[in-house]
Amino acid sequence: MARKNVTASGMPRTSRQVELLLAEDVEFLGKQGEIVKVKPGHARNYLIPQGFATVATAMNKRNVERHREQIEDLRKQRMADMVKRADAISKYSVTLEANANEEGHLYGSIMGPDISKALKAAGYAVETDHIKLDGPLKELGMYTVRVQLHPEVKTEVKVWVVPAAKK
């Protein structure tokens, strides 16, 4: 008569699991850098041979933690740089020339790419998608335009739309 919950040596069976460190994102299991527990067969037959995971040794865990700290430091440095850039942009004003009629209506319009190009020419790294306009600027005048460098870093820049110099 075979006993189901006992090994050949007479020791009780336990549902063993091994700790693995994920090298890549694995659907339904975890994200890269996480430590997960899986059954030994899944680790031995799939995750390790495919390069999705490695054994979670103490050294590997320390390396991952050190890497996370470095990434967090880089993120903080980037945020500080963006805050400085946002502060500098808020103190700057852009002047754009455009052709307009006597009433001040532009023949064309000023859009995000025009403002971004002017800011880049002034030495500010602002991409077109950072410029948040409610609509195109179609008249001469002064506008306050929102600039969003990051979801947490927002500022404004003054945009002066002036008539083009006549030749």
N, C-alpha and C positions, 0 to 999 in steps of 0.2 A: 504494500500500500504506500503510495507516494504522498509525501506531505508537501503542500504547495508553498508555504511561507517559510521554508527552512532550506538553507543551502546544503550542498553535499557534505560539508564539514559539520553540519548540525547547528550552525549559527543562524539566528533569525535573519530573514531578508529585510532590508530597509530600502526605501526608495531613494537611492543615491542620486546625487546631483553634483555636477562639477561647476566651478566658477570659471567663467571665461570673460575676457576683455574683448569687446567688439572693436574690430579694426575698421568696419564699415557699418552703415545703417542697415539693419536687417528688419524687414517688414514683420510686424507682429511680435518682435522680440525686443528691439531697443535701438538706440542711436549710437553712433561712433563714440568710443571712449567710455561707454557705460559698462558696468560689471553686471553680468547676468548669470543666473543659475539654470543649467539645462541638464538633460539626461546625458550620461556618458556616450551613448551610441550616437545621439544627434551631434555631439561635439566631435567625436572621433570620425564619423562617416561623412559629415556634411560641412559643418562650420569651419573646422580647422583646415581640412584639405582644400576647401574653396577659398581660403584666405579671408574669410569673414570675421574670424576671431582667433585669439591666441590664449594660452593658459594664463590666468590671472595670478601671476606670481607677485610677491611683495615688491620686487624691483619694477615690474611692469606697472603696478599700481602707483608707485612713487613717480615714475616717469610720466604717467598720464596726469597725475595731480600737478606736477611741475609744469606740464604743458598747458593745463587749464589756467594755472596762475599766470603764465606768460601771456596767454590769449586775453585774459581779463585785464592785465596791465596795458596791453596794446589797445584794447577797447577804450579804457579810461584815457589813454594818451590821445587817441583819435577824437574822443568827445571833447577834451580840453582844447585841442587844436580847432575843432569846429566852432566851439564857443568863442574863441579868440577871433576867428574869421568872421563869425556873425557880428561880433561887436565892431570890427573894422568896417564891415559892409554897411552897418546901420549909420555910421558916421560919414559915409560917402554919398554923393548924389550923382546920378547919371544925367547927362544932357544929350538928347537925341534931336537931330535936325530932321524935319520932314516937310514935304511940300504941302502947302495948305492954301485955301482960298481966303478971301477977305474976312469972312465970318469966323475963321479959325478951324474949319473942318478940314481934316486931312484928306488928301486924294487917295491915300492908301490907309494903312493902319500900322500901329506899333504892336508887336507881339512879343512873347517870351524869348524867342531866339534873338531878337534885336537887343533886348535888355541884357541877356546873357553874353552876347558878343561884346557889348560895351563894357560890361564888368570884367570880362576876360582881358580886354585890351588895357584895362586899368590895373591888371595884376591880381584880380580876385578870381579864384577857381570856382565859378558858379555855372552849373550846367543848365540847359534849357528846362529840364524837368524840375529844377529847384524853384523856378519862378512860378508863383501862383497868382495868375491874373483872373479876375472875374469875367473878363472879356477883352477884346482888343481895344487899344487906346486909339480913339478916332478924332480927338480934338487937341488943339494946342493947350498947354497948361501944365500944372504940377500934379503928379500923382504919387501916392504912397503905395508901393507894390510889396506884397508879402514874398519873402524868400524862406524856403524850408530846406535847410541843408540835411536834416535828419529828422525823424519823427519827434525827437525831443529838443531839437535846436532850430528855432524859428527867429526870424528878424524881419526888418522892413528896410527898404531902400527908397529914397526919393528919386523920382524920374521926372525930369523936365523935358517936355516936348516943345521945341521952339521952331519957328519957321526957318526953312533953309535959306541960306544967304543967296541973294540974287546976283547973278553974274552979269 
